[in-house]
Amino acid sequence: MTDYFNIKSYFNDEQILIQSTIRDWVDQRIKPEVGKYYQEGKPFPNLASQLAEIGAFGLIIPEEYGGLGMDYLSYGLLMQELERADTSLRVMSSIQTSLVMYAIHRYGSEEQKQRYLPKLASGELLGAFGLTEPDFGSNTAAMHCHYKEEGDNIVINGSKMWIGNSSECDVALLWARGPEGKVKGVIVDKTLITNFGTHVFKDKMSFKSSITGELVFDESVLPQTQILEKTNGVKNAYDCLNVGRYAVAWGCVGIAMDCYETALQYSKERIQFGKPIGTKQLVQKKLAEMITEITKAQLVCYQLSVLMDKGIANYAQISMAKRNNVSMARFVASEARQVLGGMGISAEYPIMRHLMNLETLITYQGTHEIHLLITGRDITGLDAI
Ligand SMILES: Cc1cc2nc3c(=O)[nH]c(=O)nc-3n(C[C@H](O)[C@H](O)[C@H](O)COP(=O)(O)OP(=O)(O)OC[C@H]3O[C@@H](n4cnc5c(N)ncnc54)[C@H](O)[C@@H]3O)c2cc1C
């Protein structure tokens, strides 16, 4: 395992167990087949039930609601190990945990928590997070999707675009503008809503093993009791995204590990000019720079997990970690692809698949540019967004 600075020495027994258990499961059950499904543009079969079985839904949610009540470092390690196989695994676990269960646990009523969290933890229900709209991506605060109150119900109009699990979800955590213009979170339960539709975006070149699409509301009627009453503006959606971005930062370390380990192995086996290519200085330069960048990203993740577990991580720190680690993984994957020469583009190896997924990771949950401007705003006090 790639751990040049022995970061594992900071992990407790439980964290070591989580990492090794998930790593073994991924290596034995997922990695041998995952590339094939990606090529076919299909999700890994029965992924939701398998993730629920290994505890990947709600790891940080208290046990009384069906979660495992574990810490953020454990959650980060779970994200890392899942994304080593394929981004689609980390995405499904993270949408469910960081974006849907976290939102309901933090902003839901006791009744909503009891009703939804145990079923989301067990995989009986699958969630989606609906924030982005066709006309409002980076600028989600200006969203159009809205609802009005009619008796005991709300009537929702608008659409959400690029939504993970769109067609498969049982519940969608929708962010929509209420009667006074305030953005609220709403639990869209497919068994309770009328006039609601989904579309799947079929022609993706990235995230091919994840379902992505639209949520469409056309005079859709839902009981008012589905509103997360404690939500009070789009900032609450960003609170959930902080946990999602934390997951991306760790997941990218997993991607980079997989690419680096593949390139290192290949450099020892591939013979050119009578010697392994790993004997060449230019190949060693690539490998040395890869491990250096991975190590720096691991240290960022580790310290961020300490801040998260103390409850003192701020959104700008999370932003920086997400941006840095996506960029790091893109660099490592690109260098690794070159070490493999022509074989670098072959589906026999995972690198090209990771590279294609990284093209989404650099954009979603806040683009590379927006995260840079968040850092800029934080250090100068001046908003350039
Ligand atoms: C595969 C996939 C899955 C996704 N899953 C989900 C999901 O489950 N739920 C969800 O709600 N959303 C999801 N998204 C949406 C994602 O978060 C958005 O794509 C992202 O926030 C960017 O929005 P946009 O695509 O509209 O780009 P835009 O906001 O239109 O940006 C286009 C370009 O302009 C730049 N730009 C915009 N504003 C500024 C500025 N002020 N200064 C400088 N540059 C700027 C951006 O950085 C970018 O380079 C997903 C997206 C993808 C591709």
The ligand as an SDF file (V2000), in Angstrom:
LIG
                    3D

 53 58  0  0  0  0  0  0  0  0999 V2000
  -21.1500   13.4170  -13.8660 C   0  0  0  0  0  0  0  0  0  0  0  0
  -21.6950   14.5390  -13.0180 C   0  0  0  0  0  0  0  0  0  0  0  0
  -22.3780   14.2290  -11.8450 C   0  0  0  0  0  0  0  0  0  0  0  0
  -22.9500   15.2690  -11.0740 C   0  0  0  0  0  0  0  0  0  0  0  0
  -23.6880   14.9490   -9.9720 N   0  0  0  0  0  0  0  0  0  0  0  0
  -24.4180   15.9300   -9.3630 C   0  0  0  0  0  0  0  0  0  0  0  0
  -25.3580   15.5900   -8.3340 C   0  0  0  0  0  0  0  0  0  0  0  0
  -25.5280   14.4120   -7.9580 O   0  0  0  0  0  0  0  0  0  0  0  0
  -26.1060   16.6010   -7.7940 N   0  0  0  0  0  0  0  0  0  0  0  0
  -25.9750   17.9040   -8.1880 C   0  0  0  0  0  0  0  0  0  0  0  0
  -26.7070   18.7710   -7.6490 O   0  0  0  0  0  0  0  0  0  0  0  0
  -25.0700   18.2510   -9.1430 N   0  0  0  0  0  0  0  0  0  0  0  0
  -24.2980   17.3100   -9.7470 C   0  0  0  0  0  0  0  0  0  0  0  0
  -23.4090   17.6360  -10.7410 N   0  0  0  0  0  0  0  0  0  0  0  0
  -23.3310   19.0290  -11.1930 C   0  0  0  0  0  0  0  0  0  0  0  0
  -21.9960   19.7170  -10.8950 C   0  0  0  0  0  0  0  0  0  0  0  0
  -21.8690   19.9960   -9.5470 O   0  0  0  0  0  0  0  0  0  0  0  0
  -21.9020   20.9540  -11.8130 C   0  0  0  0  0  0  0  0  0  0  0  0
  -21.6370   20.4690  -13.1220 O   0  0  0  0  0  0  0  0  0  0  0  0
  -20.8390   21.9310  -11.3740 C   0  0  0  0  0  0  0  0  0  0  0  0
  -21.1910   22.5600  -10.1770 O   0  0  0  0  0  0  0  0  0  0  0  0
  -20.5480   23.0060  -12.4250 C   0  0  0  0  0  0  0  0  0  0  0  0
  -21.7210   23.5680  -12.9330 O   0  0  0  0  0  0  0  0  0  0  0  0
  -21.9140   23.6700  -14.5310 P   0  0  0  0  0  0  0  0  0  0  0  0
  -21.6160   22.3370  -15.1240 O   0  0  0  0  0  0  0  0  0  0  0  0
  -23.2350   24.2660  -14.7770 O   0  0  0  0  0  0  0  0  0  0  0  0
  -20.7550   24.6440  -15.0160 O   0  0  0  0  0  0  0  0  0  0  0  0
  -20.8250   26.2600  -15.0690 P   0  0  0  0  0  0  0  0  0  0  0  0
  -21.1950   26.8050  -13.7330 O   0  0  0  0  0  0  0  0  0  0  0  0
  -21.6240   26.6760  -16.2460 O   0  0  0  0  0  0  0  0  0  0  0  0
  -19.2980   26.6060  -15.3320 O   0  0  0  0  0  0  0  0  0  0  0  0
  -18.6960   26.5370  -16.6230 C   0  0  0  0  0  0  0  0  0  0  0  0
  -17.2740   27.0820  -16.5200 C   0  0  0  0  0  0  0  0  0  0  0  0
  -17.3130   28.4660  -16.0990 O   0  0  0  0  0  0  0  0  0  0  0  0
  -16.5090   28.6340  -14.9520 C   0  0  0  0  0  0  0  0  0  0  0  0
  -17.0920   29.6390  -14.0720 N   0  0  0  0  0  0  0  0  0  0  0  0
  -18.3870   29.7430  -13.6720 C   0  0  0  0  0  0  0  0  0  0  0  0
  -18.5330   30.7870  -12.8530 N   0  0  0  0  0  0  0  0  0  0  0  0
  -17.3110   31.3660  -12.7190 C   0  0  0  0  0  0  0  0  0  0  0  0
  -16.7840   32.4780  -11.9800 C   0  0  0  0  0  0  0  0  0  0  0  0
  -17.5640   33.2280  -11.1900 N   0  0  0  0  0  0  0  0  0  0  0  0
  -15.4690   32.7610  -12.1020 N   0  0  0  0  0  0  0  0  0  0  0  0
  -14.6610   32.0020  -12.8730 C   0  0  0  0  0  0  0  0  0  0  0  0
  -15.0760   30.9520  -13.5770 N   0  0  0  0  0  0  0  0  0  0  0  0
  -16.3850   30.6290  -13.4950 C   0  0  0  0  0  0  0  0  0  0  0  0
  -16.4880   27.2610  -14.2750 C   0  0  0  0  0  0  0  0  0  0  0  0
  -15.3660   27.1100  -13.4010 O   0  0  0  0  0  0  0  0  0  0  0  0
  -16.4180   26.3370  -15.4820 C   0  0  0  0  0  0  0  0  0  0  0  0
  -15.1040   26.2400  -15.9270 O   0  0  0  0  0  0  0  0  0  0  0  0
  -22.7730   16.6220  -11.4700 C   0  0  0  0  0  0  0  0  0  0  0  0
  -22.0330   16.9170  -12.6170 C   0  0  0  0  0  0  0  0  0  0  0  0
  -21.4850   15.9000  -13.3870 C   0  0  0  0  0  0  0  0  0  0  0  0
  -20.7210   16.2460  -14.6310 C   0  0  0  0  0  0  0  0  0  0  0  0
  1  2  1  0
  2  3  1  0
  2 52  2  0
  3  4  2  0
  4  5  1  0
  4 50  1  0
  5  6  2  0
  6  7  1  0
  6 13  1  0
  7  8  2  0
  7  9  1  0
  9 10  1  0
 10 11  2  0
 10 12  1  0
 12 13  2  0
 13 14  1  0
 14 15  1  0
 14 50  1  0
 15 16  1  0
 16 17  1  0
 16 18  1  0
 18 19  1  0
 18 20  1  0
 20 21  1  0
 20 22  1  0
 22 23  1  0
 23 24  1  0
 24 25  2  0
 24 26  1  0
 24 27  1  0
 27 28  1  0
 28 29  2  0
 28 30  1  0
 28 31  1  0
 31 32  1  0
 32 33  1  0
 33 34  1  0
 33 48  1  0
 34 35  1  0
 35 36  1  0
 35 46  1  0
 36 37  1  0
 36 45  1  0
 37 38  2  0
 38 39  1  0
 39 40  1  0
 39 45  2  0
 40 41  1  0
 40 42  2  0
 42 43  1  0
 43 44  2  0
 44 45  1  0
 46 47  1  0
 46 48  1  0
 48 49  1  0
 50 51  2  0
 51 52  1  0
 52 53  1  0
M  END
$$$$
